[in-house]
Amino acid sequence: MSIDKESIIEKYQLHPNDRGSTPVQVAILTARINDL
């Protein structure tokens, strides 16, 4: 099972072009850890 980064980014982004804010980074890392 792999993570869907785009859906995570859409869910946690702070503005439409947000790709690297803290909430987005934490959500992506959490999904990656849970995928282990």
Wavefront OBJ file of the C-alpha trace (Angstrom):
o trace
v 0.000 0.000 0.000
v 1.425 3.370 -0.942
v 0.411 6.798 0.203
v -1.441 9.266 -2.017
v 0.573 12.435 -1.435
v -1.732 14.642 -3.492
v -4.800 13.790 -1.417
v -2.846 14.373 1.804
v -1.596 17.725 0.520
v -5.134 18.756 -0.499
v -6.466 17.829 2.930
v -3.826 19.639 5.022
v -2.684 22.568 2.870
v -3.089 26.057 4.308
v -3.572 27.759 0.911
v -4.017 26.527 -2.690
v -0.288 26.435 -3.538
v 0.861 25.081 -0.173
v 3.242 22.138 -0.553
v 5.644 22.454 2.367
v 3.964 23.907 5.433
v 4.424 22.132 8.737
v 0.941 20.500 8.758
v 1.484 19.108 5.249
v 4.949 17.769 6.094
v 3.741 16.151 9.329
v 0.760 14.551 7.561
v 2.961 13.119 4.798
v 5.546 11.790 7.260
v 2.805 10.277 9.437
v 1.318 8.523 6.407
v 4.757 7.217 5.412
v 5.404 5.891 8.927
v 1.989 4.231 9.079
v 2.711 2.620 5.700
v 5.796 0.817 7.073
l 1 2 3 4 5 6 7 8 9 10 11 12 13 14 15 16 17 18 19 20 21 22 23 24 25 26 27 28 29 30 31 32 33 34 35 36
